[in-house]
Amino acid sequence: MNEKRHAIRESCYSLKRELNDDQRMTLAEIEGFGWELKFIRRPMFMDSVPVVFEPGRGHFAIIEPDGTLNERPAIEIRH
């Protein structure tokens, strides 16, 4: 069980390393409100799209390259 938690923590750190400075600053701010980085979409020939989740409302959003939190992204999230 401890190994599983360690792997999850490591994957979160590796995801955060893929963010630019503006995105990392926004993530640090919204983590204080319960948001968490879930995954990063990597569409071909486009910028990566970090997807964050707020479990209290069950709400997904993305962090734009300029660090803006977009709570109405034009992407479909499968549940």
PDB file with SEQRES, HELIX, SHEET and CRYST1 records, atoms N, CA, C and O in Angstrom:
SEQRES   1 A   79  MET ASN GLU LYS ARG HIS ALA ILE ARG GLU SER CYS TYR          
SEQRES   2 A   79  SER LEU LYS ARG GLU LEU ASN ASP ASP GLN ARG MET THR          
SEQRES   3 A   79  LEU ALA GLU ILE GLU GLY PHE GLY TRP GLU LEU LYS PHE          
SEQRES   4 A   79  ILE ARG ARG PRO MET PHE MET ASP SER VAL PRO VAL VAL          
SEQRES   5 A   79  PHE GLU PRO GLY ARG GLY HIS PHE ALA ILE ILE GLU PRO          
SEQRES   6 A   79  ASP GLY THR LEU ASN GLU ARG PRO ALA ILE GLU ILE ARG          
SEQRES   7 A   79  HIS                                                          
HELIX    1 AA1 ASN A    2  ARG A   17  1                                  16    
HELIX    2 AA2 ASP A   21  GLU A   31  1                                  11    
SHEET    1 AA1 4 GLU A  36  ARG A  41  0                                        
SHEET    2 AA1 4 VAL A  49  GLU A  54 -1                                        
SHEET    3 AA1 4 HIS A  59  ILE A  63 -1                                        
SHEET    4 AA1 4 LEU A  69  ASN A  70 -1                                        
CRYST1    1.000    1.000    1.000  90.00  90.00  90.00 P 1           1          
ATOM      1  N   MET A   1       0.827  -1.194   0.000  1.00  0.00           N  
ATOM      2  CA  MET A   1       0.000   0.000   0.000  1.00  0.00           C  
ATOM      3  C   MET A   1       0.868   1.252   0.000  1.00  0.00           C  
ATOM      4  O   MET A   1       0.582   2.196  -0.737  1.00  0.00           O  
ATOM      5  N   ASN A   2       1.912   1.278   0.805  1.00  0.00           N  
ATOM      6  CA  ASN A   2       2.794   2.431   0.864  1.00  0.00           C  
ATOM      7  C   ASN A   2       3.463   2.677  -0.485  1.00  0.00           C  
ATOM      8  O   ASN A   2       3.655   3.829  -0.876  1.00  0.00           O  
ATOM      9  N   GLU A   3       3.819   1.611  -1.199  1.00  0.00           N  
ATOM     10  CA  GLU A   3       4.430   1.751  -2.520  1.00  0.00           C  
ATOM     11  C   GLU A   3       3.473   2.420  -3.498  1.00  0.00           C  
ATOM     12  O   GLU A   3       3.893   3.211  -4.342  1.00  0.00           O  
ATOM     13  N   LYS A   4       2.191   2.102  -3.381  1.00  0.00           N  
ATOM     14  CA  LYS A   4       1.185   2.684  -4.271  1.00  0.00           C  
ATOM     15  C   LYS A   4       1.083   4.191  -4.038  1.00  0.00           C  
ATOM     16  O   LYS A   4       1.028   4.962  -4.996  1.00  0.00           O  
ATOM     17  N   ARG A   5       1.058   4.613  -2.775  1.00  0.00           N  
ATOM     18  CA  ARG A   5       0.996   6.039  -2.460  1.00  0.00           C  
ATOM     19  C   ARG A   5       2.236   6.760  -2.968  1.00  0.00           C  
ATOM     20  O   ARG A   5       2.149   7.878  -3.476  1.00  0.00           O  
ATOM     21  N   HIS A   6       3.379   6.120  -2.830  1.00  0.00           N  
ATOM     22  CA  HIS A   6       4.632   6.710  -3.302  1.00  0.00           C  
ATOM     23  C   HIS A   6       4.590   6.898  -4.822  1.00  0.00           C  
ATOM     24  O   HIS A   6       5.031   7.930  -5.327  1.00  0.00           O  
ATOM     25  N   ALA A   7       4.067   5.917  -5.548  1.00  0.00           N  
ATOM     26  CA  ALA A   7       3.963   6.005  -7.002  1.00  0.00           C  
ATOM     27  C   ALA A   7       3.019   7.130  -7.410  1.00  0.00           C  
ATOM     28  O   ALA A   7       3.293   7.849  -8.371  1.00  0.00           O  
ATOM     29  N   ILE A   8       1.911   7.290  -6.690  1.00  0.00           N  
ATOM     30  CA  ILE A   8       0.958   8.363  -6.991  1.00  0.00           C  
ATOM     31  C   ILE A   8       1.611   9.719  -6.751  1.00  0.00           C  
ATOM     32  O   ILE A   8       1.466  10.630  -7.566  1.00  0.00           O  
ATOM     33  N   ARG A   9       2.329   9.859  -5.639  1.00  0.00           N  
ATOM     34  CA  ARG A   9       3.003  11.113  -5.327  1.00  0.00           C  
ATOM     35  C   ARG A   9       4.056  11.435  -6.389  1.00  0.00           C  
ATOM     36  O   ARG A   9       4.172  12.583  -6.817  1.00  0.00           O  
ATOM     37  N   GLU A  10       4.819  10.431  -6.815  1.00  0.00           N  
ATOM     38  CA  GLU A  10       5.832  10.620  -7.847  1.00  0.00           C  
ATOM     39  C   GLU A  10       5.203  11.063  -9.167  1.00  0.00           C  
ATOM     40  O   GLU A  10       5.726  11.955  -9.835  1.00  0.00           O  
ATOM     41  N   SER A  11       4.075  10.440  -9.546  1.00  0.00           N  
ATOM     42  CA  SER A  11       3.445  10.808 -10.812  1.00  0.00           C  
ATOM     43  C   SER A  11       2.926  12.244 -10.748  1.00  0.00           C  
ATOM     44  O   SER A  11       2.968  12.960 -11.748  1.00  0.00           O  
ATOM     45  N   CYS A  12       2.441  12.669  -9.590  1.00  0.00           N  
ATOM     46  CA  CYS A  12       1.975  14.054  -9.429  1.00  0.00           C  
ATOM     47  C   CYS A  12       3.143  15.025  -9.599  1.00  0.00           C  
ATOM     48  O   CYS A  12       3.006  16.053 -10.262  1.00  0.00           O  
ATOM     49  N   TYR A  13       4.290  14.701  -9.002  1.00  0.00           N  
ATOM     50  CA  TYR A  13       5.462  15.563  -9.149  1.00  0.00           C  
ATOM     51  C   TYR A  13       5.923  15.620 -10.596  1.00  0.00           C  
ATOM     52  O   TYR A  13       6.301  16.688 -11.079  1.00  0.00           O  
ATOM     53  N   SER A  14       5.898  14.491 -11.297  1.00  0.00           N  
ATOM     54  CA  SER A  14       6.333  14.495 -12.695  1.00  0.00           C  
ATOM     55  C   SER A  14       5.365  15.301 -13.561  1.00  0.00           C  
ATOM     56  O   SER A  14       5.791  15.960 -14.509  1.00  0.00           O  
ATOM     57  N   LEU A  15       4.072  15.256 -13.247  1.00  0.00           N  
ATOM     58  CA  LEU A  15       3.105  16.077 -13.988  1.00  0.00           C  
ATOM     59  C   LEU A  15       3.379  17.564 -13.764  1.00  0.00           C  
ATOM     60  O   LEU A  15       3.360  18.354 -14.708  1.00  0.00           O  
ATOM     61  N   LYS A  16       3.627  17.932 -12.531  1.00  0.00           N  
ATOM     62  CA  LYS A  16       3.873  19.339 -12.216  1.00  0.00           C  
ATOM     63  C   LYS A  16       5.105  19.878 -12.924  1.00  0.00           C  
ATOM     64  O   LYS A  16       5.161  21.060 -13.264  1.00  0.00           O  
ATOM     65  N   ARG A  17       6.097  19.013 -13.148  1.00  0.00           N  
ATOM     66  CA  ARG A  17       7.309  19.449 -13.848  1.00  0.00           C  
ATOM     67  C   ARG A  17       7.021  19.831 -15.297  1.00  0.00           C  
ATOM     68  O   ARG A  17       7.794  20.566 -15.910  1.00  0.00           O  
ATOM     69  N   GLU A  18       5.919  19.338 -15.843  1.00  0.00           N  
ATOM     70  CA  GLU A  18       5.563  19.648 -17.232  1.00  0.00           C  
ATOM     71  C   GLU A  18       4.873  21.007 -17.386  1.00  0.00           C  
ATOM     72  O   GLU A  18       4.700  21.489 -18.505  1.00  0.00           O  
ATOM     73  N   LEU A  19       4.482  21.621 -16.276  1.00  0.00           N  
ATOM     74  CA  LEU A  19       3.792  22.909 -16.324  1.00  0.00           C  
ATOM     75  C   LEU A  19       4.799  24.037 -16.492  1.00  0.00           C  
ATOM     76  O   LEU A  19       5.950  23.924 -16.070  1.00  0.00           O  
ATOM     77  N   ASN A  20       4.356  25.131 -17.115  1.00  0.00           N  
ATOM     78  CA  ASN A  20       5.218  26.309 -17.167  1.00  0.00           C  
ATOM     79  C   ASN A  20       5.076  27.081 -15.850  1.00  0.00           C  
ATOM     80  O   ASN A  20       4.268  26.714 -14.997  1.00  0.00           O  
ATOM     81  N   ASP A  21       5.852  28.132 -15.689  1.00  0.00           N  
ATOM     82  CA  ASP A  21       5.859  28.876 -14.418  1.00  0.00           C  
ATOM     83  C   ASP A  21       4.483  29.450 -14.071  1.00  0.00           C  
ATOM     84  O   ASP A  21       4.050  29.364 -12.921  1.00  0.00           O  
ATOM     85  N   ASP A  22       3.788  30.036 -15.060  1.00  0.00           N  
ATOM     86  CA  ASP A  22       2.467  30.611 -14.801  1.00  0.00           C  
ATOM     87  C   ASP A  22       1.479  29.535 -14.350  1.00  0.00           C  
ATOM     88  O   ASP A  22       0.700  29.751 -13.422  1.00  0.00           O  
ATOM     89  N   GLN A  23       1.516  28.389 -15.002  1.00  0.00           N  
ATOM     90  CA  GLN A  23       0.609  27.295 -14.640  1.00  0.00           C  
ATOM     91  C   GLN A  23       0.930  26.753 -13.245  1.00  0.00           C  
ATOM     92  O   GLN A  23       0.022  26.437 -12.476  1.00  0.00           O  
ATOM     93  N   ARG A  24       2.225  26.646 -12.918  1.00  0.00           N  
ATOM     94  CA  ARG A  24       2.618  26.165 -11.580  1.00  0.00           C  
ATOM     95  C   ARG A  24       2.150  27.130 -10.497  1.00  0.00           C  
ATOM     96  O   ARG A  24       1.704  26.701  -9.433  1.00  0.00           O  
ATOM     97  N   MET A  25       2.250  28.434 -10.761  1.00  0.00           N  
ATOM     98  CA  MET A  25       1.799  29.424  -9.766  1.00  0.00           C  
ATOM     99  C   MET A  25       0.295  29.311  -9.546  1.00  0.00           C  
ATOM    100  O   MET A  25      -0.172  29.335  -8.407  1.00  0.00           O  
ATOM    101  N   THR A  26      -0.463  29.187 -10.634  1.00  0.00           N  
ATOM    102  CA  THR A  26      -1.915  29.047 -10.507  1.00  0.00           C  
ATOM    103  C   THR A  26      -2.267  27.778  -9.760  1.00  0.00           C  
ATOM    104  O   THR A  26      -3.126  27.794  -8.878  1.00  0.00           O  
ATOM    105  N   LEU A  27      -1.609  26.671 -10.103  1.00  0.00           N  
ATOM    106  CA  LEU A  27      -1.884  25.410  -9.424  1.00  0.00           C  
ATOM    107  C   LEU A  27      -1.611  25.530  -7.924  1.00  0.00           C  
ATOM    108  O   LEU A  27      -2.404  25.066  -7.105  1.00  0.00           O  
ATOM    109  N   ALA A  28      -0.489  26.151  -7.570  1.00  0.00           N  
ATOM    110  CA  ALA A  28      -0.160  26.323  -6.147  1.00  0.00           C  
ATOM    111  C   ALA A  28      -1.249  27.115  -5.428  1.00  0.00           C  
ATOM    112  O   ALA A  28      -1.593  26.804  -4.288  1.00  0.00           O  
ATOM    113  N   GLU A  29      -1.788  28.133  -6.087  1.00  0.00           N  
ATOM    114  CA  GLU A  29      -2.846  28.946  -5.472  1.00  0.00           C  
ATOM    115  C   GLU A  29      -4.142  28.162  -5.308  1.00  0.00           C  
ATOM    116  O   GLU A  29      -4.765  28.216  -4.248  1.00  0.00           O  
ATOM    117  N   ILE A  30      -4.554  27.437  -6.342  1.00  0.00           N  
ATOM    118  CA  ILE A  30      -5.854  26.760  -6.270  1.00  0.00           C  
ATOM    119  C   ILE A  30      -5.808  25.480  -5.439  1.00  0.00           C  
ATOM    120  O   ILE A  30      -6.845  25.008  -4.973  1.00  0.00           O  
ATOM    121  N   GLU A  31      -4.607  24.913  -5.247  1.00  0.00           N  
ATOM    122  CA  GLU A  31      -4.503  23.741  -4.373  1.00  0.00           C  
ATOM    123  C   GLU A  31      -4.951  24.078  -2.957  1.00  0.00           C  
ATOM    124  O   GLU A  31      -5.455  23.216  -2.238  1.00  0.00           O  
ATOM    125  N   GLY A  32      -4.770  25.324  -2.563  1.00  0.00           N  
ATOM    126  CA  GLY A  32      -5.225  25.766  -1.254  1.00  0.00           C  
ATOM    127  C   GLY A  32      -6.744  25.752  -1.106  1.00  0.00           C  
ATOM    128  O   GLY A  32      -7.270  25.793   0.006  1.00  0.00           O  
ATOM    129  N   PHE A  33      -7.441  25.693  -2.244  1.00  0.00           N  
ATOM    130  CA  PHE A  33      -8.900  25.641  -2.240  1.00  0.00           C  
ATOM    131  C   PHE A  33      -9.424  24.245  -2.572  1.00  0.00           C  
ATOM    132  O   PHE A  33     -10.615  24.063  -2.824  1.00  0.00           O  
ATOM    133  N   GLY A  34      -8.515  23.254  -2.568  1.00  0.00           N  
ATOM    134  CA  GLY A  34      -8.926  21.870  -2.764  1.00  0.00           C  
ATOM    135  C   GLY A  34      -8.757  21.325  -4.166  1.00  0.00           C  
ATOM    136  O   GLY A  34      -9.006  20.142  -4.396  1.00  0.00           O  
ATOM    137  N   TRP A  35      -8.340  22.160  -5.114  1.00  0.00           N  
ATOM    138  CA  TRP A  35      -8.128  21.680  -6.479  1.00  0.00           C  
ATOM    139  C   TRP A  35      -6.907  20.773  -6.517  1.00  0.00           C  
ATOM    140  O   TRP A  35      -5.992  20.921  -5.706  1.00  0.00           O  
ATOM    141  N   GLU A  36      -6.892  19.831  -7.459  1.00  0.00           N  
ATOM    142  CA  GLU A  36      -5.727  18.965  -7.642  1.00  0.00           C  
ATOM    143  C   GLU A  36      -5.504  18.713  -9.131  1.00  0.00           C  
ATOM    144  O   GLU A  36      -6.448  18.641  -9.917  1.00  0.00           O  
ATOM    145  N   LEU A  37      -4.240  18.584  -9.493  1.00  0.00           N  
ATOM    146  CA  LEU A  37      -3.880  18.281 -10.878  1.00  0.00           C  
ATOM    147  C   LEU A  37      -4.176  16.804 -11.119  1.00  0.00           C  
ATOM    148  O   LEU A  37      -3.597  15.939 -10.462  1.00  0.00           O  
ATOM    149  N   LYS A  38      -5.075  16.515 -12.058  1.00  0.00           N  
ATOM    150  CA  LYS A  38      -5.480  15.136 -12.332  1.00  0.00           C  
ATOM    151  C   LYS A  38      -4.656  14.500 -13.430  1.00  0.00           C  
ATOM    152  O   LYS A  38      -4.150  13.389 -13.267  1.00  0.00           O  
ATOM    153  N   PHE A  39      -4.516  15.197 -14.552  1.00  0.00           N  
ATOM    154  CA  PHE A  39      -3.750  14.657 -15.676  1.00  0.00           C  
ATOM    155  C   PHE A  39      -3.445  15.788 -16.647  1.00  0.00           C  
ATOM    156  O   PHE A  39      -3.941  16.906 -16.506  1.00  0.00           O  
ATOM    157  N   ILE A  40      -2.618  15.469 -17.634  1.00  0.00           N  
ATOM    158  CA  ILE A  40      -2.292  16.430 -18.672  1.00  0.00           C  
ATOM    159  C   ILE A  40      -2.624  15.796 -20.013  1.00  0.00           C  
ATOM    160  O   ILE A  40      -2.112  14.729 -20.352  1.00  0.00           O  
ATOM    161  N   ARG A  41      -3.475  16.457 -20.764  1.00  0.00           N  
ATOM    162  CA  ARG A  41      -3.783  16.002 -22.123  1.00  0.00           C  
ATOM    163  C   ARG A  41      -2.678  16.498 -23.039  1.00  0.00           C  
ATOM    164  O   ARG A  41      -2.182  17.614 -22.892  1.00  0.00           O  
ATOM    165  N   ARG A  42      -2.307  15.658 -23.978  1.00  0.00           N  
ATOM    166  CA  ARG A  42      -1.246  16.017 -24.921  1.00  0.00           C  
ATOM    167  C   ARG A  42      -1.754  15.836 -26.353  1.00  0.00           C  
ATOM    168  O   ARG A  42      -1.389  14.871 -27.024  1.00  0.00           O  
ATOM    169  N   PRO A  43      -2.606  16.774 -26.826  1.00  0.00           N  
ATOM    170  CA  PRO A  43      -3.112  16.655 -28.196  1.00  0.00           C  
ATOM    171  C   PRO A  43      -1.971  16.845 -29.203  1.00  0.00           C  
ATOM    172  O   PRO A  43      -1.059  17.642 -28.986  1.00  0.00           O  
ATOM    173  N   MET A  44      -2.045  16.099 -30.300  1.00  0.00           N  
ATOM    174  CA  MET A  44      -0.994  16.183 -31.320  1.00  0.00           C  
ATOM    175  C   MET A  44      -0.920  17.589 -31.905  1.00  0.00           C  
ATOM    176  O   MET A  44      -1.938  18.209 -32.213  1.00  0.00           O  
ATOM    177  N   PHE A  45       0.304  18.071 -32.048  1.00  0.00           N  
ATOM    178  CA  PHE A  45       0.597  19.355 -32.682  1.00  0.00           C  
ATOM    179  C   PHE A  45       0.001  20.551 -31.934  1.00  0.00           C  
ATOM    180  O   PHE A  45      -0.175  21.622 -32.515  1.00  0.00           O  
ATOM    181  N   MET A  46      -0.309  20.369 -30.652  1.00  0.00           N  
ATOM    182  CA  MET A  46      -0.874  21.451 -29.839  1.00  0.00           C  
ATOM    183  C   MET A  46      -0.171  21.473 -28.482  1.00  0.00           C  
ATOM    184  O   MET A  46       0.523  20.525 -28.113  1.00  0.00           O  
ATOM    185  N   ASP A  47      -0.362  22.569 -27.747  1.00  0.00           N  
ATOM    186  CA  ASP A  47       0.190  22.649 -26.397  1.00  0.00           C  
ATOM    187  C   ASP A  47      -0.490  21.640 -25.484  1.00  0.00           C  
ATOM    188  O   ASP A  47      -1.647  21.278 -25.697  1.00  0.00           O  
ATOM    189  N   SER A  48       0.235  21.188 -24.468  1.00  0.00           N  
ATOM    190  CA  SER A  48      -0.348  20.304 -23.460  1.00  0.00           C  
ATOM    191  C   SER A  48      -1.423  21.049 -22.683  1.00  0.00           C  
ATOM    192  O   SER A  48      -1.379  22.273 -22.554  1.00  0.00           O  
ATOM    193  N   VAL A  49      -2.393  20.295 -22.165  1.00  0.00           N  
ATOM    194  CA  VAL A  49      -3.524  20.884 -21.453  1.00  0.00           C  
ATOM    195  C   VAL A  49      -3.611  20.257 -20.060  1.00  0.00           C  
ATOM    196  O   VAL A  49      -4.076  19.124 -19.929  1.00  0.00           O  
ATOM    197  N   PRO A  50      -3.167  20.981 -19.002  1.00  0.00           N  
ATOM    198  CA  PRO A  50      -3.286  20.459 -17.649  1.00  0.00           C  
ATOM    199  C   PRO A  50      -4.743  20.521 -17.169  1.00  0.00           C  
ATOM    200  O   PRO A  50      -5.382  21.572 -17.221  1.00  0.00           O  
ATOM    201  N   VAL A  51      -5.245  19.391 -16.710  1.00  0.00           N  
ATOM    202  CA  VAL A  51      -6.635  19.292 -16.244  1.00  0.00           C  
ATOM    203  C   VAL A  51      -6.615  19.164 -14.720  1.00  0.00           C  
ATOM    204  O   VAL A  51      -5.937  18.302 -14.162  1.00  0.00           O  
ATOM    205  N   VAL A  52      -7.373  20.040 -14.061  1.00  0.00           N  
ATOM    206  CA  VAL A  52      -7.466  20.049 -12.601  1.00  0.00           C  
ATOM    207  C   VAL A  52      -8.886  19.695 -12.185  1.00  0.00           C  
ATOM    208  O   VAL A  52      -9.829  19.823 -12.967  1.00  0.00           O  
ATOM    209  N   PHE A  53      -9.023  19.247 -10.937  1.00  0.00           N  
ATOM    210  CA  PHE A  53     -10.311  18.773 -10.434  1.00  0.00           C  
ATOM    211  C   PHE A  53     -10.537  19.325  -9.042  1.00  0.00           C  
ATOM    212  O   PHE A  53      -9.621  19.361  -8.219  1.00  0.00           O  
ATOM    213  N   GLU A  54     -11.767  19.756  -8.782  1.00  0.00           N  
ATOM    214  CA  GLU A  54     -12.156  20.232  -7.447  1.00  0.00           C  
ATOM    215  C   GLU A  54     -13.187  19.236  -6.926  1.00  0.00           C  
ATOM    216  O   GLU A  54     -14.341  19.266  -7.353  1.00  0.00           O  
ATOM    217  N   PRO A  55     -12.788  18.355  -6.009  1.00  0.00           N  
ATOM    218  CA  PRO A  55     -13.675  17.267  -5.581  1.00  0.00           C  
ATOM    219  C   PRO A  55     -14.927  17.717  -4.831  1.00  0.00           C  
ATOM    220  O   PRO A  55     -15.927  17.000  -4.842  1.00  0.00           O  
ATOM    221  N   GLY A  56     -14.904  18.862  -4.191  1.00  0.00           N  
ATOM    222  CA  GLY A  56     -16.074  19.330  -3.449  1.00  0.00           C  
ATOM    223  C   GLY A  56     -17.294  19.516  -4.340  1.00  0.00           C  
ATOM    224  O   GLY A  56     -18.418  19.203  -3.947  1.00  0.00           O  
ATOM    225  N   ARG A  57     -17.059  20.029  -5.542  1.00  0.00           N  
ATOM    226  CA  ARG A  57     -18.146  20.247  -6.499  1.00  0.00           C  
ATOM    227  C   ARG A  57     -18.135  19.212  -7.622  1.00  0.00           C  
ATOM    228  O   ARG A  57     -19.054  19.167  -8.441  1.00  0.00           O  
ATOM    229  N   GLY A  58     -17.099  18.385  -7.658  1.00  0.00           N  
ATOM    230  CA  GLY A  58     -16.978  17.431  -8.750  1.00  0.00           C  
ATOM    231  C   GLY A  58     -16.756  18.145 -10.072  1.00  0.00           C  
ATOM    232  O   GLY A  58     -17.306  17.753 -11.101  1.00  0.00           O  
ATOM    233  N   HIS A  59     -15.940  19.202 -10.036  1.00  0.00           N  
ATOM    234  CA  HIS A  59     -15.790  20.112 -11.172  1.00  0.00           C  
ATOM    235  C   HIS A  59     -14.385  20.023 -11.768  1.00  0.00           C  
ATOM    236  O   HIS A  59     -13.392  20.066 -11.042  1.00  0.00           O  
ATOM    237  N   PHE A  60     -14.308  19.897 -13.107  1.00  0.00           N  
ATOM    238  CA  PHE A  60     -13.041  19.904 -13.824  1.00  0.00           C  
ATOM    239  C   PHE A  60     -12.812  21.270 -14.449  1.00  0.00           C  
ATOM    240  O   PHE A  60     -13.760  21.990 -14.762  1.00  0.00           O  
ATOM    241  N   ALA A  61     -11.535  21.621 -14.627  1.00  0.00           N  
ATOM    242  CA  ALA A  61     -11.152  22.859 -15.310  1.00  0.00           C  
ATOM    243  C   ALA A  61      -9.778  22.626 -15.924  1.00  0.00           C  
ATOM    244  O   ALA A  61      -9.147  21.598 -15.676  1.00  0.00           O  
ATOM    245  N   ILE A  62      -9.320  23.576 -16.722  1.00  0.00           N  
ATOM    246  CA  ILE A  62      -7.964  23.500 -17.257  1.00  0.00           C  
ATOM    247  C   ILE A  62      -7.207  24.761 -16.874  1.00  0.00           C  
ATOM    248  O   ILE A  62      -7.802  25.800 -16.587  1.00  0.00           O  
ATOM    249  N   ILE A  63      -5.891  24.651 -16.874  1.00  0.00           N  
ATOM    250  CA  ILE A  63      -5.048  25.814 -16.627  1.00  0.00           C  
ATOM    251  C   ILE A  63      -4.432  26.194 -17.970  1.00  0.00           C  
ATOM    252  O   ILE A  63      -3.660  25.430 -18.550  1.00  0.00           O  
ATOM    253  N   GLU A  64      -4.778  27.371 -18.449  1.00  0.00           N  
ATOM    254  CA  GLU A  64      -4.295  27.868 -19.735  1.00  0.00           C  
ATOM    255  C   GLU A  64      -2.787  28.153 -19.653  1.00  0.00           C  
ATOM    256  O   GLU A  64      -2.248  28.297 -18.555  1.00  0.00           O  
ATOM    257  N   PRO A  65      -2.104  28.235 -20.801  1.00  0.00           N  
ATOM    258  CA  PRO A  65      -0.664  28.523 -20.791  1.00  0.00           C  
ATOM    259  C   PRO A  65      -0.283  29.809 -20.066  1.00  0.00           C  
ATOM    260  O   PRO A  65       0.825  29.909 -19.538  1.00  0.00           O  
ATOM    261  N   ASP A  66      -1.183  30.797 -20.030  1.00  0.00           N  
ATOM    262  CA  ASP A  66      -0.884  32.055 -19.325  1.00  0.00           C  
ATOM    263  C   ASP A  66      -1.209  31.980 -17.837  1.00  0.00           C  
ATOM    264  O   ASP A  66      -1.079  32.974 -17.122  1.00  0.00           O  
ATOM    265  N   GLY A  67      -1.637  30.794 -17.362  1.00  0.00           N  
ATOM    266  CA  GLY A  67      -1.936  30.610 -15.943  1.00  0.00           C  
ATOM    267  C   GLY A  67      -3.388  30.843 -15.582  1.00  0.00           C  
ATOM    268  O   GLY A  67      -3.758  30.684 -14.419  1.00  0.00           O  
ATOM    269  N   THR A  68      -4.218  31.213 -16.533  1.00  0.00           N  
ATOM    270  CA  THR A  68      -5.632  31.445 -16.278  1.00  0.00           C  
ATOM    271  C   THR A  68      -6.350  30.122 -16.023  1.00  0.00           C  
ATOM    272  O   THR A  68      -6.141  29.144 -16.742  1.00  0.00           O  
ATOM    273  N   LEU A  69      -7.194  30.100 -14.998  1.00  0.00           N  
ATOM    274  CA  LEU A  69      -8.015  28.925 -14.725  1.00  0.00           C  
ATOM    275  C   LEU A  69      -9.270  29.023 -15.580  1.00  0.00           C  
ATOM    276  O   LEU A  69     -10.051  29.964 -15.438  1.00  0.00           O  
ATOM    277  N   ASN A  70      -9.463  28.061 -16.460  1.00  0.00           N  
ATOM    278  CA  ASN A  70     -10.612  28.045 -17.364  1.00  0.00           C  
ATOM    279  C   ASN A  70     -11.581  26.984 -16.861  1.00  0.00           C  
ATOM    280  O   ASN A  70     -11.357  25.787 -17.038  1.00  0.00           O  
ATOM    281  N   GLU A  71     -12.669  27.443 -16.227  1.00  0.00           N  
ATOM    282  CA  GLU A  71     -13.639  26.516 -15.652  1.00  0.00           C  
ATOM    283  C   GLU A  71     -14.705  26.075 -16.657  1.00  0.00           C  
ATOM    284  O   GLU A  71     -15.575  25.269 -16.328  1.00  0.00           O  
ATOM    285  N   ARG A  72     -14.639  26.593 -17.859  1.00  0.00           N  
ATOM    286  CA  ARG A  72     -15.564  26.186 -18.925  1.00  0.00           C  
ATOM    287  C   ARG A  72     -14.763  25.825 -20.170  1.00  0.00           C  
ATOM    288  O   ARG A  72     -14.921  26.448 -21.219  1.00  0.00           O  
ATOM    289  N   PRO A  73     -13.901  24.811 -20.048  1.00  0.00           N  
ATOM    290  CA  PRO A  73     -13.052  24.465 -21.192  1.00  0.00           C  
ATOM    291  C   PRO A  73     -13.848  23.816 -22.311  1.00  0.00           C  
ATOM    292  O   PRO A  73     -14.894  23.209 -22.081  1.00  0.00           O  
ATOM    293  N   ALA A  74     -13.340  23.953 -23.508  1.00  0.00           N  
ATOM    294  CA  ALA A  74     -13.989  23.364 -24.684  1.00  0.00           C  
ATOM    295  C   ALA A  74     -13.452  21.960 -24.936  1.00  0.00           C  
ATOM    296  O   ALA A  74     -13.184  21.580 -26.075  1.00  0.00           O  
ATOM    297  N   ILE A  75     -13.301  21.198 -23.858  1.00  0.00           N  
ATOM    298  CA  ILE A  75     -12.882  19.805 -23.976  1.00  0.00           C  
ATOM    299  C   ILE A  75     -13.895  18.929 -23.263  1.00  0.00           C  
ATOM    300  O   ILE A  75     -14.577  19.372 -22.339  1.00  0.00           O  
ATOM    301  N   GLU A  76     -13.984  17.699 -23.695  1.00  0.00           N  
ATOM    302  CA  GLU A  76     -14.904  16.761 -23.063  1.00  0.00           C  
ATOM    303  C   GLU A  76     -14.118  15.867 -22.104  1.00  0.00           C  
ATOM    304  O   GLU A  76     -13.096  15.288 -22.473  1.00  0.00           O  
ATOM    305  N   ILE A  77     -14.602  15.765 -20.892  1.00  0.00           N  
ATOM    306  CA  ILE A  77     -13.993  14.910 -19.877  1.00  0.00           C  
ATOM    307  C   ILE A  77     -14.890  13.685 -19.687  1.00  0.00           C  
ATOM    308  O   ILE A  77     -16.066  13.811 -19.348  1.00  0.00           O  
ATOM    309  N   ARG A  78     -14.323  12.510 -19.906  1.00  0.00           N  
ATOM    310  CA  ARG A  78     -15.088  11.283 -19.668  1.00  0.00           C  
ATOM    311  C   ARG A  78     -15.014  10.930 -18.197  1.00  0.00           C  
ATOM    312  O   ARG A  78     -13.939  11.011 -17.602  1.00  0.00           O  
ATOM    313  N   HIS A  79     -16.095  10.552 -17.613  1.00  0.00           N  
ATOM    314  CA  HIS A  79     -16.128  10.199 -16.186  1.00  0.00           C  
ATOM    315  C   HIS A  79     -16.047   8.704 -16.001  1.00  0.00           C  
ATOM    316  O   HIS A  79     -16.061   8.220 -14.869  1.00  0.00           O  
TER     317      HIS A  79                                                      
END                                                                             
